[in-house]
Amino acid sequence: VDVRVIAATNCPLEDMMSKGDFLPDLYDRLCFAELQLPPLRKRREDIPHLIEHFVRLLHIEIPNLEPTHFTETAIKELQAYHWPGNIRQLKNVIERLYVSDEDNVIHAAELPLEITTVEPLGGNFKDRVRAFEQSLLLGALKDAKGNQREAAKNLGLSYDQLRHYYKKYNLGELLA
């Protein structure tokens, strides 16, 4: 029997092998042709294309549902999220939204609460700006593995500006 296996992981297998959590022999068998893609949080510009792709596939799979359109704000919210589950998580979110949508338009307020900083109903402007800034800063700090200087650089802020926001939003507690 000639079998080819395609596998994907978001865990560093080399680290897992050194800890004894992954068999080196299995790694050798699976690692014939290795492709490494950066995580989705580092390819945020791909998110609108992936949304479009998943919506197209869903429309083929479920033709009796009208194609769903995502508002610009919803797309920006999806791009701001850090996507720990990478493309699989994005696909699952798109599928859930697609099948539960009633008006063929996905607004930011319809996104799952863990993803969006936009409150579903109500919430004043100041609270929404605060939530968005907090989410953006947390995402940048997570991407930089807690390195504040790197996070500041990635956001186009000075280190002092980032420290100001860090204290203002008590980000140390939120990251713990």
Helices and strands as residue ranges (DSSP letters): H 13-19, H 24-30, G 40-42, G 44-46, H 47-61, E 69-70, H 72-80, H 86-100, E 105-106, G 108-110, H 125-143, H 148-155, H 159-168, H 171-175
